[in-house]
Each structure stands twice: as structure tokens, then as C-alpha cells.
Amino acid sequence: MRDDSPNATAEYVIDVDIKRNPTGRGNSRDGRFDYAFKPDVAVIKDSNTSMVYRLTTTSDPALRISGIYTTDARYQLGAPRMARDGRSVTLLNVNTQQMLIHVSLQVADIEDGSLAHYDPQVLNDPPL
């Protein structure tokens, strides 16, 4: 993670939709939830892009984003800024290196204290 992140000049929103699956056959690892990212893969084309992962209004209200982990070894991402309500997290992507970044979004269930991880991807495609 970068400590010297410049100011964002663009914004890219990734909607995270997570709903309980009463049958226990959801697409989460434990089957309790169905989740989807829109878009599936975040393709970042602008330099200094603020990436916002946000839970949709239709996501389970007991869920909060509690952490984010990445494979960013080339210092493309700034430190995460968590929203006070836990429903979104923002990272600055300087986007100077063409690369695929794996992300693990940690989500807490405030009803039972359990944690789950969801794994969107980020494709950096910097301007020429």
C-alpha cells in the first residue's frame, strides 16, 4: 500500500451485492450468501482513480465491510479508507503499472460475528 498517494482524478465504483441464501446453497464458501460484483472485474484505465467498493442498498443490512487485502506488490494502491457505517471502502489506485490485482474483501456479519471473504479482481490498464 502506498503512503504518498496523490489526489484522485477519477472515480470507479464497484457495487457489491450480498444476500442471505435461506437454502444454504449460495455461492459463498459456506453457502449462506449469494454475492456478485458489478462489474465482475474492475478495469481501471485512468491514473489516480479512487476505487469505491460499496455494499448495495439491497445487500443484507447486517453486513459491514471490515477489511480489504490485496496482492498489490507494485505499490499501486493507497491505504484503504473505511466508511463510518461500514458499507463501503475506498482505495486510491495510481494505475502506473499494467497488472492484475487480486482483492479479498472481508465482510463481517454483525448479527453473529462471522467473517467472510469475497474476491473481486482489479485489472490495471494505465493510459499510454
Steps between C-alpha positions, in 0.01 A plus 500: 500500500619849419547766766562788259180465296412798280147638479248307292410638158243231413256274687411137432217342701476125550159395629509204737168317534480242781175333605426214738408174330242322719566166328868502598596457135636846426822564312696602811741241642261400778190524278326753729518789252466581133739771389581686180723788397401751237711506298649151546851632433584866561698622198679819603609716205563840663792600719426593862162329511305482824355146515190471718371158606151552635230268624181551302180619664357151440791330682426347837483792750695303765813491284796737532825520305762447769822463301666475162808305397681509166787347303624849409879452494568802277357769729203588282245530783478748784392418853130408527256754643202330663166678512371558854190291434713210369310485174788611275878521472705726273853450365703720270644315200787697340481261201855535369564128447309261275404213728229283650440563872313243707288645779344334801215702645433402862137530603373468857151384597408711803218259591724202572854643485607279212741616229501418130736587217398586146752526220451762229784570255649826378663530158730802471517624140686833534475773238780506246 
